[in-house]
Amino acid sequence: MANKERLDFAAKRKYADGADVCIVGAGAAGGVLAYELAKEGLKVVVLEAGPFWDPQHDFASDELATRRLAWQATRLVDGANPLKLGHNNSGRGVGGGTVHFTGVFLRFHESDFMTKSVDGVGEDWPIRYQDLAPYYDYIEREIAVSGPKHFPWGPYNGPYPYPVREPISANAQLFREACEQRGIESVVAPLAILSAPFDGRPPCINRGFCNQGCMPNAKYSGLIHHIPKAIDLGAEVLADCMVTQVLTDGTRATGVVFDHDGESYVQKARVVILAGFVVETPRLLLHSATPHFPDGLANSSGWVGKAIMPHSSQDVYGLLPEEVRLYKGTPVLALTQHFYETDRDRGFARGYTLSAHGSRPVGMASAIATEQQNGTMLWGQNLRRTMLDYNWYARITLVGEVLPNPDNKVSLANEKDEYGMPLARVTFSYGENDKRLISHAIEQMNELILAMGGKPAHVVEDTAHLMGGCRMGDDPETSVVDSFGRCHDIPNLYIAGASTFVTSSGGNPTNTVMALAARTADHLVEVMRAGEL
């Protein structure tokens, strides 16, 4: 970087001499924290590894061009079921994964917080649904979630702040009709996508490029909601700044080191919050080891990086006798949680959500070409002939609970990246309960395709929504942080986001990530005002 550019960057830093709070990561959790803490007058700095996107110029109606919205850095993967990392479970840039998520906005159920007590599997969280209920309420109002008047599963049954999205897609309508035929209740999905004007933003026009970035700004993202509001309240957001180390003085965090355009800088802060991707937060903690913390920061328990959990996310594509046109409408417009809670007669614990899930041509072709459940690959003329029938395919997607296993983990590899940090090694294998759940879900999806009058044609392996790796708990021997995300070992170091999840649930996690962040913000304001930090 040229000397003038270095001087320009240094000059524009608002809190170069120190901040009250430094947040690493501007995704779902980081955006909420930045807004809520800045609202209380705290000096907040947010460091984001990726760019500060401009929806009007950086997003496009182009599946290939917008792959850059994901965090595509090299990671090493292994285990019996190596994870495919990228667009389906991470974001790199202000807004993080919210920039390109589908917008599905579900609450966890009461049982999700106590799977060990209720079902004898997994672990109990140190909190219960009631602890998060007011924060779910707050977040859903804050971003105007659209959803049904009555949601039939779990402790919250509606109504949502904004009415359901209308009209729904043909894929969603066929899914709902098939569910009804089979005696399965379904709903139009709760979505962080506007069904009417809100906060200067327009309602959704069913453009359908939610996973490529919403150019009209009808879909929520931290990029266009929480982060701009935080900046207006005085927060500083520094994009293209990769944090490479958390600094400590032996017992407390003092700040972070970050790289911007090849130059290294220090950001000091009273409190440091790691709100990054599930792979990156453990990597940073392990890499920041010191003589006082030889096994990595916040890792006296040995649980940093352990018990990561994706959602099993298999797809079934079915060929129908009528046109469906999967590209039309918001990707997910209908779902069922009929199979969400444990039913031992099924042969496994816990459960899942099934969604009618649209797909664009490149996405579908890529999926069916390489990820068949039976191990076959579809290439050349066979792939071309299949895709000629693209408009006649329906798609159903699983969001299945994966149980925590300490052998599924993020660790450090010997190889290093351009910042001199060890690459992450991500190890994952399904357990027997996970496999039985997947088999049951695929059977149900096949039956729904048949009920649509179609023929199940392609079963695609996939995962999504990575969680865990820095789980919360009351016991410092078996967890990394407490229920507010405060590290047991370092009192002014916090972790926010899906990294702190104890179990994965059978539903999309973004609502819970944001509710937990709002709860942590309230806690931080209280303890900082009391002079405890």
C-alpha positions as CSV (number, residue, x, y, z in Angstrom):
1,M,0.0,0.0,0.0
2,A,1.3,3.4,-0.9
3,N,2.4,5.8,1.8
4,K,-0.5,8.2,1.1
5,E,-3.1,5.4,1.3
6,R,-1.6,4.4,4.6
7,L,-1.8,7.9,5.9
8,D,-5.4,8.3,4.6
9,F,-6.5,5.1,6.3
10,A,-4.8,6.1,9.6
11,A,-6.3,9.6,9.4
12,K,-9.9,8.3,9.0
13,R,-9.7,6.0,12.0
14,K,-12.1,7.5,14.5
15,Y,-11.1,5.5,17.6
16,A,-7.4,4.7,16.8
17,D,-6.4,5.6,20.4
18,G,-8.9,3.1,21.8
19,A,-12.6,2.2,21.9
20,D,-15.0,1.0,24.5
21,V,-15.9,-2.1,22.4
22,C,-14.2,-3.7,19.4
23,I,-16.4,-6.1,17.5
24,V,-14.7,-8.5,15.1
25,G,-17.2,-9.4,12.3
26,A,-20.1,-7.4,10.9
27,G,-22.6,-10.2,10.3
28,A,-25.9,-11.1,11.9
29,A,-24.5,-10.8,15.5
30,G,-22.0,-8.1,14.9
31,G,-24.5,-5.7,13.3
32,V,-27.0,-6.1,16.2
33,L,-24.3,-5.5,18.8
34,A,-22.9,-2.5,17.0
35,Y,-26.3,-0.8,16.8
36,E,-27.4,-1.7,20.4
37,L,-24.1,-0.6,22.0
38,A,-23.7,2.6,19.9
39,K,-27.3,3.5,20.9
40,E,-26.1,3.6,24.5
41,G,-23.3,6.0,23.7
42,L,-20.4,3.6,23.7
43,K,-17.4,4.1,21.4
44,V,-17.8,1.1,19.1
45,V,-15.4,-0.1,16.4
46,V,-16.4,-2.9,14.0
47,L,-13.6,-4.7,12.0
48,E,-14.8,-6.7,9.0
49,A,-12.5,-8.8,6.9
50,G,-14.5,-8.2,3.7
51,P,-15.7,-5.2,1.7
52,F,-18.4,-2.7,2.5
53,W,-20.9,-3.7,-0.2
54,D,-23.0,-1.3,-2.2
55,P,-26.2,-3.2,-3.2
56,Q,-26.8,-1.1,-6.3
57,H,-23.3,-1.7,-7.7
58,D,-22.0,-4.9,-6.2
59,F,-25.0,-7.1,-6.4
60,A,-26.2,-8.6,-9.7
61,S,-28.8,-10.9,-11.1
62,D,-26.0,-13.3,-11.8
63,E,-25.4,-16.6,-9.9
64,L,-21.7,-16.8,-10.8
65,A,-20.8,-13.1,-10.2
66,T,-22.2,-13.1,-6.7
67,R,-20.3,-16.1,-5.4
68,R,-17.8,-13.5,-4.1
69,L,-20.3,-12.6,-1.3
70,A,-19.3,-15.8,0.5
71,W,-16.1,-16.4,2.4
72,Q,-14.1,-18.5,-0.1
73,A,-10.8,-18.6,1.7
74,T,-8.9,-21.9,1.7
75,R,-9.8,-24.3,4.5
76,L,-8.8,-27.9,4.8
77,V,-11.6,-30.4,5.3
78,D,-11.6,-34.0,6.5
79,G,-13.6,-36.5,8.4
80,A,-16.1,-39.2,7.1
81,N,-18.3,-36.4,5.7
82,P,-16.1,-33.4,4.8
83,L,-18.0,-30.2,4.7
84,K,-18.4,-28.1,1.6
85,L,-17.6,-24.6,2.8
86,G,-18.6,-21.3,1.1
87,H,-21.8,-19.7,-0.1
88,N,-24.1,-22.0,1.9
89,N,-22.8,-21.2,5.3
90,S,-20.6,-18.0,5.4
91,G,-20.3,-14.4,4.2
92,R,-17.4,-12.1,3.8
93,G,-18.2,-8.4,3.8
94,V,-20.3,-6.0,5.8
95,G,-23.6,-7.8,6.6
96,G,-21.9,-11.2,6.6
97,G,-24.1,-14.1,5.6
98,T,-27.3,-12.0,5.9
99,V,-26.4,-10.4,2.6
100,H,-27.1,-13.6,0.8
101,F,-29.2,-15.8,3.1
102,T,-32.8,-16.8,2.1
103,G,-34.3,-14.7,4.9
104,V,-36.0,-17.7,6.7
105,F,-36.6,-16.4,10.2
106,L,-37.5,-19.1,12.7
107,R,-37.4,-19.3,16.5
108,F,-36.0,-22.2,18.3
109,H,-38.4,-24.4,20.3
110,E,-38.4,-24.9,24.0
111,S,-37.0,-28.4,23.6
112,D,-34.0,-27.0,21.7
113,F,-32.5,-25.6,24.8
114,M,-32.7,-28.8,26.8
115,T,-32.3,-31.7,24.5
116,K,-30.4,-33.8,27.1
117,S,-33.1,-33.3,29.7
118,V,-36.0,-33.9,27.3
119,D,-34.6,-36.4,24.9
120,G,-31.4,-37.8,26.4
121,V,-29.1,-36.5,23.6
122,G,-26.8,-33.5,23.1
123,E,-26.4,-31.1,25.9
124,D,-28.6,-28.6,27.7
125,W,-28.1,-24.8,27.1
126,P,-27.5,-22.6,30.2
127,I,-30.6,-20.6,29.1
128,R,-34.2,-21.5,28.3
129,Y,-36.6,-20.3,25.6
130,Q,-38.1,-17.9,28.1
131,D,-34.8,-16.1,28.4
132,L,-34.7,-15.3,24.7
133,A,-38.5,-14.8,24.1
134,P,-38.4,-11.0,24.7
135,Y,-35.4,-10.7,22.4
136,Y,-37.1,-12.7,19.6
137,D,-40.0,-10.3,20.0
138,Y,-37.7,-7.3,19.8
139,I,-35.7,-8.4,16.8
140,E,-38.8,-9.5,14.8
141,R,-40.3,-6.0,15.4
142,E,-37.1,-4.2,14.7
143,I,-36.7,-5.7,11.2
144,A,-40.4,-6.2,10.4
145,V,-40.5,-10.0,9.9
146,S,-43.3,-11.1,7.7
147,G,-45.2,-14.3,8.7
148,P,-48.4,-16.1,9.2
149,K,-51.1,-15.0,11.6
150,H,-50.9,-18.5,13.2
151,F,-47.6,-20.5,13.4
152,P,-48.6,-24.0,14.7
153,W,-45.4,-25.3,16.1
154,G,-43.3,-24.3,19.1
155,P,-44.1,-21.8,21.9
156,Y,-44.6,-18.8,19.6
157,N,-47.7,-19.0,17.5
158,G,-47.8,-15.6,15.9
159,P,-48.9,-13.2,14.6
160,Y,-45.8,-11.8,13.1
161,P,-45.3,-8.0,12.8
162,Y,-46.0,-8.0,9.0
163,P,-48.3,-10.2,7.1
164,V,-47.2,-13.2,4.9
165,R,-45.6,-12.6,1.6
166,E,-48.1,-12.9,-1.3
167,P,-48.3,-14.4,-3.9
168,I,-46.3,-17.5,-3.1
169,S,-44.4,-19.4,-5.8
170,A,-45.7,-22.4,-7.7
171,N,-43.1,-24.6,-5.9
172,A,-44.4,-23.4,-2.5
173,Q,-48.0,-23.8,-3.5
174,L,-47.5,-27.4,-4.8
175,F,-45.6,-28.2,-1.6
176,R,-48.4,-26.9,0.6
177,E,-51.0,-28.9,-1.4
178,A,-48.9,-32.0,-1.1
179,C,-48.5,-31.5,2.6
180,E,-52.3,-31.1,3.0
181,Q,-52.9,-34.3,1.0
182,R,-50.6,-36.2,3.3
183,G,-52.1,-34.7,6.5
184,I,-49.1,-32.5,7.3
185,E,-49.6,-29.0,8.4
186,S,-47.6,-26.3,6.5
187,V,-47.4,-22.5,6.5
188,V,-46.1,-19.6,4.4
189,A,-42.6,-19.1,5.8
190,P,-41.7,-16.4,8.4
191,L,-39.2,-14.2,6.5
192,A,-36.9,-11.3,7.1
193,I,-38.3,-10.0,3.8
194,L,-40.7,-7.1,3.7
195,S,-44.3,-7.7,2.6
196,A,-45.1,-3.9,2.9
197,P,-42.9,-0.7,3.1
198,F,-40.8,-0.3,6.2
199,D,-38.2,2.1,7.4
200,G,-37.8,3.6,3.9
201,R,-37.4,0.3,2.2
202,P,-39.8,-1.2,-0.4
203,P,-41.7,-4.5,-0.1
204,C,-40.4,-7.5,-2.0
205,I,-41.2,-7.7,-5.7
206,N,-40.4,-11.4,-6.0
207,R,-37.2,-10.7,-7.9
208,G,-36.0,-13.9,-6.4
209,F,-32.2,-13.2,-6.1
210,C,-32.1,-13.3,-2.3
211,N,-29.0,-15.6,-2.4
212,Q,-27.3,-13.2,-4.8
213,G,-27.9,-10.1,-2.7
214,C,-31.1,-8.1,-2.6
215,M,-30.7,-5.0,-4.8
216,P,-34.0,-3.4,-3.9
217,N,-33.2,-3.8,-0.1
218,A,-36.5,-5.5,0.6
219,K,-34.7,-8.3,2.4
220,Y,-33.1,-7.7,5.7
221,S,-29.3,-7.6,6.0
222,G,-27.0,-6.1,8.6
223,L,-25.5,-4.2,5.6
224,I,-28.6,-2.1,5.0
225,H,-30.2,-2.0,8.5
226,H,-28.2,-2.4,11.7
227,I,-24.8,-1.2,10.4
228,P,-26.0,2.1,8.9
229,K,-28.0,2.8,12.0
230,A,-24.9,2.1,14.2
231,I,-22.8,4.4,12.0
232,D,-25.3,7.2,12.4
233,L,-25.1,6.7,16.2
234,G,-21.3,7.1,16.1
235,A,-19.9,3.6,15.5
236,E,-16.9,3.1,13.3
237,V,-17.0,0.3,10.7
238,L,-13.7,-0.6,9.1
239,A,-14.1,-2.9,6.1
240,D,-11.3,-5.0,4.4
241,C,-9.7,-5.4,7.8
242,M,-8.7,-8.9,8.7
243,V,-8.1,-9.5,12.4
244,T,-5.1,-11.8,12.9
245,Q,-4.6,-11.8,16.7
246,V,-6.4,-11.0,19.9
247,L,-4.0,-9.1,22.3
248,T,-3.9,-9.8,26.0
249,D,-1.9,-8.5,29.0
250,G,-1.9,-11.9,30.6
251,T,-5.4,-12.0,32.1
252,R,-7.4,-9.5,30.0
253,A,-7.9,-8.7,26.4
254,T,-6.4,-5.4,25.4
255,G,-7.4,-5.2,21.7
256,V,-6.7,-6.9,18.4
257,V,-4.2,-6.8,15.6
258,F,-5.6,-6.4,12.1
259,D,-4.3,-6.3,8.5
260,H,-5.5,-3.7,6.0
261,D,-4.0,-3.7,2.5
262,G,-0.9,-5.5,3.7
263,E,-0.3,-3.2,6.7
264,S,-0.7,-4.2,10.3
265,Y,-2.6,-2.1,12.8
266,V,-3.7,-2.3,16.5
267,Q,-7.1,-1.6,17.8
268,K,-7.3,-1.2,21.5
269,A,-10.5,-1.6,23.4
270,R,-12.0,-2.1,26.9
271,V,-14.0,-5.1,25.6
272,V,-13.4,-7.3,22.6
273,I,-16.2,-9.3,21.0
274,L,-15.5,-12.0,18.4
275,A,-18.6,-12.2,16.2
276,G,-17.2,-13.9,13.2
277,F,-17.8,-17.1,11.3
278,V,-17.8,-20.4,13.1
279,V,-14.6,-21.5,11.4
280,E,-12.8,-18.2,11.9
281,T,-13.5,-17.5,15.6
282,P,-11.9,-20.7,16.9
283,R,-9.0,-20.3,14.5
284,L,-8.4,-16.8,15.8
285,L,-8.5,-17.9,19.5
286,L,-6.2,-20.9,18.9
287,H,-3.8,-18.7,16.9
288,S,-3.7,-16.1,19.6
289,A,-2.1,-18.4,22.1
290,T,0.3,-16.9,24.6
291,P,2.6,-18.3,27.4
292,H,-0.3,-17.5,29.8
293,F,-2.8,-19.2,27.5
294,P,-0.6,-21.9,25.7
295,D,-3.6,-23.8,24.3
296,G,-5.2,-20.7,22.8
297,L,-7.3,-18.0,24.3
298,A,-10.5,-18.9,26.3
299,N,-9.5,-22.6,26.0
300,S,-8.7,-23.9,29.5
301,S,-11.6,-26.3,29.0
302,G,-10.2,-27.6,25.7
303,W,-13.5,-26.9,24.0
304,V,-12.5,-24.2,21.6
305,G,-13.2,-25.4,18.1
306,K,-15.0,-28.5,19.3
307,A,-18.6,-29.7,18.6
308,I,-19.2,-27.8,15.4
309,M,-22.6,-28.6,13.9
310,P,-23.9,-27.9,10.4
311,H,-27.5,-28.6,9.6
312,S,-28.0,-31.6,7.3
313,S,-29.5,-30.0,4.2
314,Q,-30.2,-32.6,1.7
315,D,-32.4,-31.6,-1.3
316,V,-34.8,-33.7,-3.3
317,Y,-35.6,-32.5,-6.9
318,G,-38.7,-34.0,-8.4
319,L,-39.8,-34.0,-12.1
320,L,-43.4,-32.9,-12.4
321,P,-45.9,-33.1,-15.3
322,E,-46.5,-29.3,-15.2
323,E,-44.2,-26.3,-15.2
324,V,-43.0,-25.2,-11.8
325,R,-40.2,-22.6,-12.7
326,L,-38.0,-22.8,-9.6
327,Y,-36.5,-19.4,-10.3
328,K,-39.8,-17.6,-9.6
329,G,-40.3,-15.8,-6.2
330,T,-38.4,-15.8,-3.0
331,P,-36.5,-19.1,-2.6
332,V,-38.3,-20.3,0.5
333,L,-42.0,-19.4,0.7
334,A,-43.5,-22.4,2.5
335,L,-42.3,-24.9,5.2
336,T,-43.4,-27.5,7.7
337,Q,-42.1,-28.3,11.1
338,H,-44.4,-31.4,11.4
339,F,-41.3,-33.5,12.0
340,Y,-39.5,-31.1,14.4
341,E,-39.9,-32.8,17.8
342,T,-38.6,-36.2,18.9
343,D,-40.8,-39.2,18.0
344,R,-39.0,-42.3,19.1
345,D,-41.1,-44.4,16.7
346,R,-39.1,-42.9,13.9
347,G,-35.9,-44.5,15.2
348,F,-34.0,-41.3,16.0
349,A,-34.0,-38.3,18.4
350,R,-34.8,-34.7,17.5
351,G,-36.1,-33.6,14.1
352,Y,-36.2,-31.2,11.2
353,T,-37.9,-28.6,9.0
354,L,-38.8,-29.2,5.4
355,S,-39.0,-26.2,3.0
356,A,-40.2,-25.7,-0.5
357,H,-36.9,-24.2,-1.8
358,G,-36.5,-22.6,-5.2
359,S,-33.3,-22.9,-7.2
360,R,-31.7,-21.1,-10.1
361,P,-30.3,-23.0,-13.1
362,V,-26.6,-22.8,-12.3
363,G,-27.3,-23.8,-8.7
364,M,-29.4,-26.8,-9.7
365,A,-27.0,-27.9,-12.4
366,S,-24.0,-27.7,-10.0
367,A,-25.8,-29.6,-7.3
368,I,-27.1,-32.5,-9.4
369,A,-23.8,-32.8,-11.3
370,T,-21.6,-33.6,-8.3
371,E,-23.6,-34.3,-5.2
372,Q,-25.9,-37.2,-5.7
373,Q,-26.9,-39.2,-2.6
374,N,-26.0,-42.5,-4.3
375,G,-22.5,-41.3,-5.2
376,T,-23.2,-41.0,-8.9
377,M,-22.2,-38.0,-11.0
378,L,-24.2,-36.4,-13.7
379,W,-22.1,-34.9,-16.5
380,G,-22.1,-34.1,-20.2
381,Q,-25.1,-34.9,-22.3
382,N,-26.9,-36.5,-19.4
383,L,-26.6,-33.2,-17.4
384,R,-27.7,-31.2,-20.5
385,R,-30.7,-33.4,-21.1
386,T,-31.7,-33.1,-17.5
387,M,-31.4,-29.3,-17.4
388,L,-33.6,-29.0,-20.5
389,D,-36.4,-30.0,-18.1
390,Y,-35.4,-27.4,-15.5
391,N,-38.8,-25.6,-15.6
392,W,-40.6,-28.8,-14.7
393,Y,-38.6,-29.5,-11.5
394,A,-39.8,-29.0,-7.9
395,R,-37.4,-28.9,-5.0
396,I,-37.7,-29.6,-1.3
397,T,-34.9,-29.0,1.2
398,L,-34.2,-30.4,4.7
399,V,-32.9,-28.4,7.6
400,G,-32.0,-31.3,10.0
401,E,-30.7,-31.2,13.5
402,V,-27.1,-32.6,13.8
403,L,-26.1,-33.6,17.3
404,P,-23.0,-32.1,18.9
405,N,-19.9,-34.3,18.8
406,P,-16.5,-33.1,20.1
407,D,-14.7,-35.0,17.3
408,N,-16.3,-32.6,14.9
409,K,-14.0,-29.6,15.2
410,V,-12.0,-26.7,13.9
411,S,-8.2,-27.0,14.5
412,L,-5.1,-25.4,13.1
413,A,-3.3,-26.9,10.1
414,N,0.5,-26.5,9.4
415,E,-0.1,-24.6,6.2
416,K,-0.5,-20.8,6.4
417,D,-2.5,-18.1,4.6
418,E,-1.4,-14.7,3.2
419,Y,-1.6,-13.2,6.7
420,G,0.7,-15.8,8.2
421,M,-2.1,-17.5,10.1
422,P,-2.4,-21.3,10.1
423,L,-5.2,-22.5,7.8
424,A,-8.3,-23.9,9.5
425,R,-8.8,-27.7,9.4
426,V,-12.5,-28.5,9.6
427,T,-13.3,-32.1,10.6
428,F,-16.8,-33.5,10.3
429,S,-18.6,-36.8,10.3
430,Y,-22.3,-37.6,10.8
431,G,-23.3,-39.7,13.8
432,E,-25.7,-42.6,13.5
433,N,-28.6,-40.5,14.8
434,D,-27.9,-37.9,12.2
435,K,-27.9,-40.5,9.4
436,R,-31.2,-42.0,10.5
437,L,-32.8,-38.5,10.6
438,I,-31.6,-37.8,7.1
439,S,-32.9,-41.1,5.7
440,H,-36.3,-40.4,7.3
441,A,-36.4,-36.9,5.9
442,I,-35.5,-38.0,2.4
443,E,-38.3,-40.6,2.5
444,Q,-40.8,-37.8,3.5
445,M,-39.5,-35.5,0.8
446,N,-39.9,-38.3,-1.8
447,E,-43.5,-38.9,-0.7
448,L,-44.3,-35.2,-1.0
449,I,-42.9,-35.1,-4.5
450,L,-45.1,-38.1,-5.4
451,A,-48.1,-36.3,-3.8
452,M,-47.4,-33.4,-6.2
453,G,-47.9,-35.9,-9.0
454,G,-44.2,-35.9,-9.7
455,K,-41.3,-38.4,-9.7
456,P,-38.3,-38.1,-7.3
457,A,-35.3,-37.6,-9.6
458,H,-32.3,-36.3,-7.7
459,V,-31.2,-36.5,-4.1
460,V,-28.4,-34.0,-3.4
461,E,-26.1,-34.1,-0.4
462,D,-25.6,-30.7,1.3
463,T,-25.1,-29.0,4.6
464,A,-25.7,-25.4,5.8
465,H,-25.7,-23.1,8.8
466,L,-22.5,-24.0,10.6
467,M,-22.8,-23.6,14.4
468,G,-20.8,-24.4,17.6
469,G,-17.1,-24.4,18.3
470,C,-17.2,-22.1,21.3
471,R,-20.3,-23.3,23.2
472,M,-21.9,-21.6,26.1
473,G,-22.4,-23.2,29.5
474,D,-22.3,-22.7,33.3
475,D,-19.4,-25.0,33.8
476,P,-16.0,-23.6,32.8
477,E,-14.7,-27.1,32.5
478,T,-17.0,-28.1,29.7
479,S,-17.7,-24.8,27.9
480,V,-16.0,-21.7,26.5
481,V,-18.4,-18.9,27.4
482,D,-21.3,-18.2,29.8
483,S,-24.8,-17.6,28.6
484,F,-24.0,-14.0,27.7
485,G,-21.0,-15.0,25.6
486,R,-18.5,-13.9,28.2
487,C,-15.4,-16.1,28.1
488,H,-14.8,-18.0,31.3
489,D,-11.1,-17.4,31.2
490,I,-11.0,-13.8,30.1
491,P,-13.7,-11.5,31.6
492,N,-13.6,-8.8,28.9
493,L,-13.5,-11.1,25.9
494,Y,-16.9,-12.1,24.5
495,I,-18.0,-14.4,21.7
496,A,-21.2,-13.8,19.8
497,G,-23.0,-15.6,17.0
498,A,-23.6,-19.2,16.1
499,S,-20.2,-20.2,17.6
500,T,-21.8,-20.2,21.0
501,F,-24.6,-22.7,20.2
502,V,-24.8,-25.8,22.3
503,T,-27.1,-27.7,19.9
504,S,-28.2,-27.0,16.4
505,S,-32.0,-27.3,16.5
506,G,-34.0,-28.3,13.4
507,G,-34.5,-24.8,12.1
508,N,-32.7,-21.9,10.6
509,P,-30.5,-20.1,13.2
510,T,-30.3,-16.4,12.2
511,N,-33.2,-15.3,14.4
512,T,-31.5,-17.0,17.4
513,V,-28.1,-15.5,16.6
514,M,-29.6,-12.0,16.5
515,A,-31.7,-12.5,19.7
516,L,-28.6,-13.7,21.6
517,A,-26.7,-10.7,20.4
518,A,-29.4,-8.3,21.6
519,R,-29.3,-10.1,25.0
520,T,-25.5,-9.8,25.2
521,A,-25.8,-6.1,24.4
522,D,-28.1,-5.5,27.3
523,H,-25.8,-7.4,29.6
524,L,-22.7,-5.5,28.4
525,V,-24.4,-2.1,28.9
526,E,-25.3,-3.1,32.4
527,V,-21.9,-4.4,33.5
528,M,-20.0,-1.5,31.8
529,R,-22.2,1.0,33.5
530,A,-21.6,-0.7,36.8
531,G,-17.8,-0.4,36.2
532,E,-17.3,-4.2,36.0
533,L,-15.5,-3.9,32.7
